[in-house]
Amino acid sequence: MTIEEILKKRILRPDEVARALEWSRATVYFKLKTGEIPCVAGSKPYRIPGVWVRNQLTDEGIRNEA
């Protein structure tokens, strides 16, 4: 799955977030546990809103939305 396909999803898995943001999976899990990354309430395994990831990429100036 390409980064563009990942970013079109509404809900992402931690490994997809790691790939999109170019972070390690350990970093993503750490940030989930500390509350730095929002997740869908009560979801185990973790699920992250796709809009949050897209906002991170836009805020950091890494990728422009089409």
PyMOL Python script that loads the backbone (N, CA, C, O; Angstrom):
from pymol import cmd

cmd.read_pdbstr("""\
ATOM      1  N   MET A   1       0.851  -1.173   0.000  1.00  0.00           N
ATOM      2  CA  MET A   1       0.000   0.000   0.000  1.00  0.00           C
ATOM      3  C   MET A   1       0.898   1.239   0.000  1.00  0.00           C
ATOM      4  O   MET A   1       1.845   1.330   0.781  1.00  0.00           O
ATOM      5  N   THR A   2       0.592   2.177  -0.874  1.00  0.00           N
ATOM      6  CA  THR A   2       1.396   3.400  -0.965  1.00  0.00           C
ATOM      7  C   THR A   2       1.001   4.389   0.136  1.00  0.00           C
ATOM      8  O   THR A   2      -0.044   4.243   0.770  1.00  0.00           O
ATOM      9  N   ILE A   3       1.845   5.388   0.351  1.00  0.00           N
ATOM     10  CA  ILE A   3       1.569   6.424   1.343  1.00  0.00           C
ATOM     11  C   ILE A   3       0.265   7.135   0.997  1.00  0.00           C
ATOM     12  O   ILE A   3      -0.539   7.423   1.884  1.00  0.00           O
ATOM     13  N   GLU A   4       0.053   7.417  -0.271  1.00  0.00           N
ATOM     14  CA  GLU A   4      -1.172   8.102  -0.694  1.00  0.00           C
ATOM     15  C   GLU A   4      -2.412   7.275  -0.359  1.00  0.00           C
ATOM     16  O   GLU A   4      -3.426   7.819   0.077  1.00  0.00           O
ATOM     17  N   GLU A   5      -2.329   5.963  -0.564  1.00  0.00           N
ATOM     18  CA  GLU A   5      -3.451   5.085  -0.230  1.00  0.00           C
ATOM     19  C   GLU A   5      -3.685   5.045   1.279  1.00  0.00           C
ATOM     20  O   GLU A   5      -4.826   5.032   1.741  1.00  0.00           O
ATOM     21  N   ILE A   6      -2.608   5.027   2.027  1.00  0.00           N
ATOM     22  CA  ILE A   6      -2.716   5.044   3.489  1.00  0.00           C
ATOM     23  C   ILE A   6      -3.420   6.319   3.941  1.00  0.00           C
ATOM     24  O   ILE A   6      -4.307   6.273   4.793  1.00  0.00           O
ATOM     25  N   LEU A   7      -3.027   7.446   3.375  1.00  0.00           N
ATOM     26  CA  LEU A   7      -3.563   8.736   3.814  1.00  0.00           C
ATOM     27  C   LEU A   7      -5.028   8.934   3.436  1.00  0.00           C
ATOM     28  O   LEU A   7      -5.688   9.814   3.989  1.00  0.00           O
ATOM     29  N   LYS A   8      -5.544   8.147   2.518  1.00  0.00           N
ATOM     30  CA  LYS A   8      -6.958   8.248   2.145  1.00  0.00           C
ATOM     31  C   LYS A   8      -7.866   7.521   3.126  1.00  0.00           C
ATOM     32  O   LYS A   8      -9.082   7.712   3.108  1.00  0.00           O
ATOM     33  N   LYS A   9      -7.281   6.688   3.982  1.00  0.00           N
ATOM     34  CA  LYS A   9      -8.083   5.916   4.932  1.00  0.00           C
ATOM     35  C   LYS A   9      -8.561   6.809   6.080  1.00  0.00           C
ATOM     36  O   LYS A   9      -7.880   7.759   6.465  1.00  0.00           O
ATOM     37  N   ARG A  10      -9.735   6.492   6.617  1.00  0.00           N
ATOM     38  CA  ARG A  10     -10.299   7.256   7.742  1.00  0.00           C
ATOM     39  C   ARG A  10      -9.659   6.861   9.058  1.00  0.00           C
ATOM     40  O   ARG A  10      -9.434   7.715   9.916  1.00  0.00           O
ATOM     41  N   ILE A  11      -9.361   5.580   9.232  1.00  0.00           N
ATOM     42  CA  ILE A  11      -8.784   5.063  10.459  1.00  0.00           C
ATOM     43  C   ILE A  11      -7.510   4.290  10.089  1.00  0.00           C
ATOM     44  O   ILE A  11      -7.505   3.483   9.159  1.00  0.00           O
ATOM     45  N   LEU A  12      -6.441   4.554  10.832  1.00  0.00           N
ATOM     46  CA  LEU A  12      -5.155   3.935  10.521  1.00  0.00           C
ATOM     47  C   LEU A  12      -4.647   3.087  11.677  1.00  0.00           C
ATOM     48  O   LEU A  12      -4.954   3.340  12.842  1.00  0.00           O
ATOM     49  N   ARG A  13      -3.865   2.078  11.328  1.00  0.00           N
ATOM     50  CA  ARG A  13      -3.173   1.263  12.325  1.00  0.00           C
ATOM     51  C   ARG A  13      -1.843   1.944  12.665  1.00  0.00           C
ATOM     52  O   ARG A  13      -1.347   2.756  11.885  1.00  0.00           O
ATOM     53  N   PRO A  14      -1.266   1.618  13.820  1.00  0.00           N
ATOM     54  CA  PRO A  14       0.012   2.229  14.190  1.00  0.00           C
ATOM     55  C   PRO A  14       1.126   2.034  13.157  1.00  0.00           C
ATOM     56  O   PRO A  14       1.928   2.941  12.935  1.00  0.00           O
ATOM     57  N   ASP A  15       1.179   0.869  12.532  1.00  0.00           N
ATOM     58  CA  ASP A  15       2.228   0.649  11.529  1.00  0.00           C
ATOM     59  C   ASP A  15       2.034   1.555  10.312  1.00  0.00           C
ATOM     60  O   ASP A  15       3.013   1.980   9.698  1.00  0.00           O
ATOM     61  N   GLU A  16       0.788   1.852   9.959  1.00  0.00           N
ATOM     62  CA  GLU A  16       0.520   2.756   8.838  1.00  0.00           C
ATOM     63  C   GLU A  16       0.905   4.189   9.201  1.00  0.00           C
ATOM     64  O   GLU A  16       1.437   4.925   8.369  1.00  0.00           O
ATOM     65  N   VAL A  17       0.634   4.580  10.447  1.00  0.00           N
ATOM     66  CA  VAL A  17       1.023   5.916  10.916  1.00  0.00           C
ATOM     67  C   VAL A  17       2.542   6.038  10.882  1.00  0.00           C
ATOM     68  O   VAL A  17       3.075   7.051  10.427  1.00  0.00           O
ATOM     69  N   ALA A  18       3.232   5.024  11.356  1.00  0.00           N
ATOM     70  CA  ALA A  18       4.696   5.037  11.357  1.00  0.00           C
ATOM     71  C   ALA A  18       5.241   5.205   9.937  1.00  0.00           C
ATOM     72  O   ALA A  18       6.173   5.974   9.707  1.00  0.00           O
ATOM     73  N   ARG A  19       4.666   4.498   9.019  1.00  0.00           N
ATOM     74  CA  ARG A  19       5.125   4.591   7.630  1.00  0.00           C
ATOM     75  C   ARG A  19       4.858   5.978   7.046  1.00  0.00           C
ATOM     76  O   ARG A  19       5.724   6.554   6.387  1.00  0.00           O
ATOM     77  N   ALA A  20       3.662   6.511   7.288  1.00  0.00           N
ATOM     78  CA  ALA A  20       3.286   7.806   6.720  1.00  0.00           C
ATOM     79  C   ALA A  20       4.132   8.942   7.293  1.00  0.00           C
ATOM     80  O   ALA A  20       4.509   9.865   6.571  1.00  0.00           O
ATOM     81  N   LEU A  21       4.431   8.873   8.595  1.00  0.00           N
ATOM     82  CA  LEU A  21       5.181   9.954   9.243  1.00  0.00           C
ATOM     83  C   LEU A  21       6.686   9.694   9.289  1.00  0.00           C
ATOM     84  O   LEU A  21       7.456  10.528   9.765  1.00  0.00           O
ATOM     85  N   GLU A  22       7.095   8.522   8.787  1.00  0.00           N
ATOM     86  CA  GLU A  22       8.503   8.124   8.788  1.00  0.00           C
ATOM     87  C   GLU A  22       9.055   8.074  10.207  1.00  0.00           C
ATOM     88  O   GLU A  22      10.157   8.551  10.482  1.00  0.00           O
ATOM     89  N   TRP A  23       8.264   7.486  11.098  1.00  0.00           N
ATOM     90  CA  TRP A  23       8.659   7.252  12.483  1.00  0.00           C
ATOM     91  C   TRP A  23       8.792   5.752  12.680  1.00  0.00           C
ATOM     92  O   TRP A  23       8.309   4.969  11.861  1.00  0.00           O
ATOM     93  N   SER A  24       9.446   5.349  13.766  1.00  0.00           N
ATOM     94  CA  SER A  24       9.489   3.933  14.096  1.00  0.00           C
ATOM     95  C   SER A  24       8.148   3.546  14.731  1.00  0.00           C
ATOM     96  O   SER A  24       7.427   4.399  15.247  1.00  0.00           O
ATOM     97  N   ARG A  25       7.829   2.260  14.685  1.00  0.00           N
ATOM     98  CA  ARG A  25       6.600   1.801  15.334  1.00  0.00           C
ATOM     99  C   ARG A  25       6.671   2.024  16.836  1.00  0.00           C
ATOM    100  O   ARG A  25       5.661   2.330  17.469  1.00  0.00           O
ATOM    101  N   ALA A  26       7.863   1.872  17.408  1.00  0.00           N
ATOM    102  CA  ALA A  26       8.032   2.095  18.845  1.00  0.00           C
ATOM    103  C   ALA A  26       7.679   3.532  19.220  1.00  0.00           C
ATOM    104  O   ALA A  26       7.063   3.774  20.258  1.00  0.00           O
ATOM    105  N   THR A  27       8.070   4.481  18.378  1.00  0.00           N
ATOM    106  CA  THR A  27       7.734   5.890  18.628  1.00  0.00           C
ATOM    107  C   THR A  27       6.233   6.097  18.592  1.00  0.00           C
ATOM    108  O   THR A  27       5.682   6.796  19.443  1.00  0.00           O
ATOM    109  N   VAL A  28       5.569   5.501  17.623  1.00  0.00           N
ATOM    110  CA  VAL A  28       4.117   5.636  17.507  1.00  0.00           C
ATOM    111  C   VAL A  28       3.438   5.058  18.745  1.00  0.00           C
ATOM    112  O   VAL A  28       2.547   5.694  19.308  1.00  0.00           O
ATOM    113  N   TYR A  29       3.840   3.868  19.177  1.00  0.00           N
ATOM    114  CA  TYR A  29       3.225   3.268  20.361  1.00  0.00           C
ATOM    115  C   TYR A  29       3.507   4.095  21.614  1.00  0.00           C
ATOM    116  O   TYR A  29       2.630   4.246  22.465  1.00  0.00           O
ATOM    117  N   PHE A  30       4.720   4.630  21.736  1.00  0.00           N
ATOM    118  CA  PHE A  30       5.041   5.475  22.881  1.00  0.00           C
ATOM    119  C   PHE A  30       4.140   6.705  22.910  1.00  0.00           C
ATOM    120  O   PHE A  30       3.592   7.056  23.955  1.00  0.00           O
ATOM    121  N   LYS A  31       3.992   7.355  21.761  1.00  0.00           N
ATOM    122  CA  LYS A  31       3.157   8.554  21.685  1.00  0.00           C
ATOM    123  C   LYS A  31       1.677   8.231  21.901  1.00  0.00           C
ATOM    124  O   LYS A  31       0.938   9.066  22.424  1.00  0.00           O
ATOM    125  N   LEU A  32       1.244   7.062  21.518  1.00  0.00           N
ATOM    126  CA  LEU A  32      -0.130   6.642  21.802  1.00  0.00           C
ATOM    127  C   LEU A  32      -0.331   6.472  23.309  1.00  0.00           C
ATOM    128  O   LEU A  32      -1.336   6.916  23.864  1.00  0.00           O
ATOM    129  N   LYS A  33       0.626   5.831  23.957  1.00  0.00           N
ATOM    130  CA  LYS A  33       0.508   5.575  25.392  1.00  0.00           C
ATOM    131  C   LYS A  33       0.588   6.850  26.218  1.00  0.00           C
ATOM    132  O   LYS A  33      -0.019   6.932  27.286  1.00  0.00           O
ATOM    133  N   THR A  34       1.336   7.854  25.736  1.00  0.00           N
ATOM    134  CA  THR A  34       1.454   9.109  26.476  1.00  0.00           C
ATOM    135  C   THR A  34       0.367  10.112  26.094  1.00  0.00           C
ATOM    136  O   THR A  34       0.285  11.194  26.676  1.00  0.00           O
ATOM    137  N   GLY A  35      -0.464   9.755  25.120  1.00  0.00           N
ATOM    138  CA  GLY A  35      -1.560  10.623  24.718  1.00  0.00           C
ATOM    139  C   GLY A  35      -1.197  11.673  23.687  1.00  0.00           C
ATOM    140  O   GLY A  35      -2.020  12.532  23.371  1.00  0.00           O
ATOM    141  N   GLU A  36       0.021  11.624  23.152  1.00  0.00           N
ATOM    142  CA  GLU A  36       0.433  12.591  22.131  1.00  0.00           C
ATOM    143  C   GLU A  36      -0.240  12.334  20.790  1.00  0.00           C
ATOM    144  O   GLU A  36      -0.397  13.246  19.979  1.00  0.00           O
ATOM    145  N   ILE A  37      -0.634  11.094  20.565  1.00  0.00           N
ATOM    146  CA  ILE A  37      -1.376  10.726  19.360  1.00  0.00           C
ATOM    147  C   ILE A  37      -2.764  10.300  19.812  1.00  0.00           C
ATOM    148  O   ILE A  37      -2.892   9.424  20.668  1.00  0.00           O
ATOM    149  N   PRO A  38      -3.814  10.909  19.246  1.00  0.00           N
ATOM    150  CA  PRO A  38      -5.172  10.499  19.628  1.00  0.00           C
ATOM    151  C   PRO A  38      -5.513   9.149  19.015  1.00  0.00           C
ATOM    152  O   PRO A  38      -5.028   8.799  17.939  1.00  0.00           O
ATOM    153  N   CYS A  39      -6.344   8.408  19.708  1.00  0.00           N
ATOM    154  CA  CYS A  39      -6.803   7.143  19.130  1.00  0.00           C
ATOM    155  C   CYS A  39      -8.308   7.024  19.353  1.00  0.00           C
ATOM    156  O   CYS A  39      -8.887   7.702  20.202  1.00  0.00           O
ATOM    157  N   VAL A  40      -8.910   6.161  18.580  1.00  0.00           N
ATOM    158  CA  VAL A  40     -10.343   5.928  18.680  1.00  0.00           C
ATOM    159  C   VAL A  40     -10.620   5.367  20.075  1.00  0.00           C
ATOM    160  O   VAL A  40      -9.958   4.429  20.518  1.00  0.00           O
ATOM    161  N   ALA A  41     -11.596   5.944  20.754  1.00  0.00           N
ATOM    162  CA  ALA A  41     -11.900   5.593  22.139  1.00  0.00           C
ATOM    163  C   ALA A  41     -12.120   4.095  22.322  1.00  0.00           C
ATOM    164  O   ALA A  41     -12.897   3.469  21.601  1.00  0.00           O
ATOM    165  N   GLY A  42     -11.425   3.546  23.292  1.00  0.00           N
ATOM    166  CA  GLY A  42     -11.601   2.145  23.649  1.00  0.00           C
ATOM    167  C   GLY A  42     -11.081   1.147  22.646  1.00  0.00           C
ATOM    168  O   GLY A  42     -11.382  -0.043  22.741  1.00  0.00           O
ATOM    169  N   SER A  43     -10.310   1.607  21.690  1.00  0.00           N
ATOM    170  CA  SER A  43      -9.845   0.678  20.658  1.00  0.00           C
ATOM    171  C   SER A  43      -8.536   0.016  21.070  1.00  0.00           C
ATOM    172  O   SER A  43      -7.543   0.692  21.340  1.00  0.00           O
ATOM    173  N   LYS A  44      -8.545  -1.265  21.112  1.00  0.00           N
ATOM    174  CA  LYS A  44      -7.352  -2.081  21.301  1.00  0.00           C
ATOM    175  C   LYS A  44      -7.511  -3.213  20.311  1.00  0.00           C
ATOM    176  O   LYS A  44      -8.455  -3.982  20.486  1.00  0.00           O
ATOM    177  N   PRO A  45      -6.726  -3.392  19.334  1.00  0.00           N
ATOM    178  CA  PRO A  45      -5.524  -2.611  19.071  1.00  0.00           C
ATOM    179  C   PRO A  45      -5.850  -1.158  18.726  1.00  0.00           C
ATOM    180  O   PRO A  45      -6.975  -0.815  18.365  1.00  0.00           O
ATOM    181  N   TYR A  46      -4.828  -0.327  18.851  1.00  0.00           N
ATOM    182  CA  TYR A  46      -4.994   1.104  18.612  1.00  0.00           C
ATOM    183  C   TYR A  46      -5.429   1.394  17.176  1.00  0.00           C
ATOM    184  O   TYR A  46      -4.999   0.729  16.234  1.00  0.00           O
ATOM    185  N   ARG A  47      -6.287   2.397  17.032  1.00  0.00           N
ATOM    186  CA  ARG A  47      -6.696   2.920  15.732  1.00  0.00           C
ATOM    187  C   ARG A  47      -6.618   4.435  15.809  1.00  0.00           C
ATOM    188  O   ARG A  47      -7.132   5.046  16.746  1.00  0.00           O
ATOM    189  N   ILE A  48      -5.971   5.039  14.815  1.00  0.00           N
ATOM    190  CA  ILE A  48      -5.702   6.473  14.814  1.00  0.00           C
ATOM    191  C   ILE A  48      -6.496   7.135  13.693  1.00  0.00           C
ATOM    192  O   ILE A  48      -6.528   6.628  12.571  1.00  0.00           O
ATOM    193  N   PRO A  49      -7.139   8.268  13.991  1.00  0.00           N
ATOM    194  CA  PRO A  49      -7.882   8.974  12.933  1.00  0.00           C
ATOM    195  C   PRO A  49      -6.939   9.433  11.809  1.00  0.00           C
ATOM    196  O   PRO A  49      -5.895  10.036  12.063  1.00  0.00           O
ATOM    197  N   GLY A  50      -7.325   9.139  10.587  1.00  0.00           N
ATOM    198  CA  GLY A  50      -6.515   9.531   9.434  1.00  0.00           C
ATOM    199  C   GLY A  50      -6.356  11.037   9.323  1.00  0.00           C
ATOM    200  O   GLY A  50      -5.317  11.518   8.869  1.00  0.00           O
ATOM    201  N   VAL A  51      -7.373  11.785   9.732  1.00  0.00           N
ATOM    202  CA  VAL A  51      -7.305  13.243   9.651  1.00  0.00           C
ATOM    203  C   VAL A  51      -6.173  13.777  10.525  1.00  0.00           C
ATOM    204  O   VAL A  51      -5.538  14.769  10.167  1.00  0.00           O
ATOM    205  N   TRP A  52      -5.909  13.137  11.665  1.00  0.00           N
ATOM    206  CA  TRP A  52      -4.814  13.575  12.533  1.00  0.00           C
ATOM    207  C   TRP A  52      -3.477  13.439  11.798  1.00  0.00           C
ATOM    208  O   TRP A  52      -2.642  14.343  11.849  1.00  0.00           O
ATOM    209  N   VAL A  53      -3.280  12.316  11.121  1.00  0.00           N
ATOM    210  CA  VAL A  53      -2.029  12.085  10.390  1.00  0.00           C
ATOM    211  C   VAL A  53      -1.886  13.100   9.263  1.00  0.00           C
ATOM    212  O   VAL A  53      -0.810  13.668   9.072  1.00  0.00           O
ATOM    213  N   ARG A  54      -2.966  13.332   8.515  1.00  0.00           N
ATOM    214  CA  ARG A  54      -2.905  14.314   7.422  1.00  0.00           C
ATOM    215  C   ARG A  54      -2.580  15.706   7.967  1.00  0.00           C
ATOM    216  O   ARG A  54      -1.812  16.446   7.352  1.00  0.00           O
ATOM    217  N   ASN A  55      -3.156  16.064   9.108  1.00  0.00           N
ATOM    218  CA  ASN A  55      -2.854  17.361   9.716  1.00  0.00           C
ATOM    219  C   ASN A  55      -1.397  17.450  10.147  1.00  0.00           C
ATOM    220  O   ASN A  55      -0.774  18.502  10.005  1.00  0.00           O
ATOM    221  N   GLN A  56      -0.851  16.368  10.669  1.00  0.00           N
ATOM    222  CA  GLN A  56       0.557  16.361  11.064  1.00  0.00           C
ATOM    223  C   GLN A  56       1.459  16.609   9.862  1.00  0.00           C
ATOM    224  O   GLN A  56       2.421  17.373   9.942  1.00  0.00           O
ATOM    225  N   LEU A  57       1.145  15.967   8.766  1.00  0.00           N
ATOM    226  CA  LEU A  57       1.958  16.139   7.560  1.00  0.00           C
ATOM    227  C   LEU A  57       1.836  17.562   7.020  1.00  0.00           C
ATOM    228  O   LEU A  57       2.826  18.141   6.574  1.00  0.00           O
ATOM    229  N   THR A  58       0.646  18.120   7.056  1.00  0.00           N
ATOM    230  CA  THR A  58       0.429  19.478   6.563  1.00  0.00           C
ATOM    231  C   THR A  58       1.098  20.489   7.487  1.00  0.00           C
ATOM    232  O   THR A  58       1.756  21.418   7.018  1.00  0.00           O
ATOM    233  N   ASP A  59       0.933  20.311   8.811  1.00  0.00           N
ATOM    234  CA  ASP A  59       1.525  21.226   9.788  1.00  0.00           C
ATOM    235  C   ASP A  59       3.047  21.237   9.709  1.00  0.00           C
ATOM    236  O   ASP A  59       3.676  22.281   9.887  1.00  0.00           O
ATOM    237  N   GLU A  60       3.637  20.077   9.443  1.00  0.00           N
ATOM    238  CA  GLU A  60       5.080  19.991   9.358  1.00  0.00           C
ATOM    239  C   GLU A  60       5.606  20.392   7.991  1.00  0.00           C
ATOM    240  O   GLU A  60       6.817  20.476   7.789  1.00  0.00           O
ATOM    241  N   GLY A  61       4.706  20.640   7.053  1.00  0.00           N
ATOM    242  CA  GLY A  61       5.124  21.051   5.717  1.00  0.00           C
ATOM    243  C   GLY A  61       5.785  19.937   4.927  1.00  0.00           C
ATOM    244  O   GLY A  61       6.516  20.192   3.970  1.00  0.00           O
ATOM    245  N   ILE A  62       5.524  18.698   5.331  1.00  0.00           N
ATOM    246  CA  ILE A  62       6.145  17.570   4.652  1.00  0.00           C
ATOM    247  C   ILE A  62       5.457  17.269   3.336  1.00  0.00           C
ATOM    248  O   ILE A  62       6.098  16.948   2.336  1.00  0.00           O
ATOM    249  N   ARG A  63       4.127  17.380   3.358  1.00  0.00           N
ATOM    250  CA  ARG A  63       3.360  16.966   2.186  1.00  0.00           C
ATOM    251  C   ARG A  63       2.181  17.933   2.023  1.00  0.00           C
ATOM    252  O   ARG A  63       1.520  18.263   3.007  1.00  0.00           O
ATOM    253  N   ASN A  64       1.916  18.381   0.820  1.00  0.00           N
ATOM    254  CA  ASN A  64       0.773  19.254   0.548  1.00  0.00           C
ATOM    255  C   ASN A  64      -0.396  18.412   0.093  1.00  0.00           C
ATOM    256  O   ASN A  64      -0.233  17.477  -0.690  1.00  0.00           O
ATOM    257  N   GLU A  65      -1.580  18.747   0.588  1.00  0.00           N
ATOM    258  CA  GLU A  65      -2.788  18.041   0.166  1.00  0.00           C
ATOM    259  C   GLU A  65      -3.186  18.542  -1.223  1.00  0.00           C
ATOM    260  O   GLU A  65      -3.028  19.722  -1.534  1.00  0.00           O
ATOM    261  N   ALA A  66      -3.689  17.658  -2.031  1.00  0.00           N
ATOM    262  CA  ALA A  66      -4.107  18.038  -3.386  1.00  0.00           C
ATOM    263  C   ALA A  66      -5.473  18.660  -3.372  1.00  0.00           C
ATOM    264  O   ALA A  66      -5.988  19.042  -4.423  1.00  0.00           O
TER     265      ALA A  66
END
""", "prot")
cmd.dss("prot")
cmd.show_as("cartoon", "prot")
cmd.util.cbc("prot")
cmd.orient("prot")
